[in-house]
């Protein structure tokens, strides 16, 4: 690429959530689910078993395992990913922090995060 073309390139810095940057609905839920999927995929890839063996242990088909490893986010719900993490030996904790007062209910939207 020549120097003139490099100067013409425009970019936008990410907010840290690509789903929000793309204007998708429920971006915090999507990024949380993506992080869960990434954890499931990494565990599957590091366990040393074939996709067929993983499928038997998870109680799903081998093509579903392939979708997990391939990062097909739309194919899995948050509940399903948490279930798989449990089967894979993970301790999954969900922490709910309620509004401090009754007047705080519906005042603002909370947030969803996976750490």
N, C-alpha and C positions, 0 to 999 in steps of 0.2 A: 504494500500500500504506500503510495507516495505521500509526501509531507502535506500537500494540499488536502487530500482526502482525510488524513488524520485530524486536521484542524476542523473539519466540517462535522465530525462525529459528535452527536449529542447523546447524553446519557442522563439518567435520573437516578439519584442515590436511593437505595431501598430504605424503607422504614424499619426493616428487620423482619417484616412479615410479608412475604411475597403475595400471599392471598389478599391482604389488605391493599397492597400496591396495585393488584389487578382489579380491585373493586368488587371482589366476590363477597357474597353474603356469608356472615358468620366466620370472619377470618381467624378469630382466636380459636374457635373450635377446630377449624381446618388445620391450623399449625400444630395444635395439640395432638390431633389425630395423626398428622404426618410424623411427629416425633415418636409417637407410640409405634407406628408402622416401621420407622427406622430401627427402633430397638428390637422389634420382633425379627426383622430381616437380618440384622447383625447377629443375633443369637442363632438363628437358623444357619447362617453361613459359617459360623464358628463352631458349630456342634460336631462336625465331622460325619454327619449322617447324609444319606442321599435324600433327595426331595421325596421320593416314594416312602422312605422310612419315616421322615418327618410327618408326612401326610397321615400315616397310620397313627402316630403318636398324638397328632392334633385332632384326629377324627375328621379329616377333610380329604379332598381329592388332591392328587399331585399337581394338576393345573392350578388349583387354588394356592398351593405352596409356591408355585412359580410366580403367581401374581403378588404374593407377599414379598418374595425376594426381589421382584422387579419393581416394587414400589407403586402398585396400582391402588392408589388411595381410595378411589371411588368404589372399590369392590368390598370395602370393609368398614363396619361401624366401629365407633369407639368401644362399645361394649364387647364386640368380638375381639378386637385387638387386646383389650385388657384380659379377656378370657385366655387368649393364646399366651400372653406373658405369664399368666398364672401357671399354665401347663408347662411352660418352659422353665419354671422354677423361680420366677421373680416374685418378690413381695411388692404388691401394688397398693399404695395408700392414696386415699382421696381425702383431702382436707377441705372442709367447708367452713368459711368464715362468714357468719351472719352479720347483717347490719346491726349496729349497736343499739338502735332504737327502732320502735315501730314506725316512726316517721321516715326512717331511712329506707323502708321497703319501697321498691319501684322508683326511688328518687334518682338513682343512677344505675347504670348497668355495671355488674361485677365483671370479673375477668376470669379467664380459664387459662391455666398454665400447666405444663408438664415439665418436671425437672429431672 
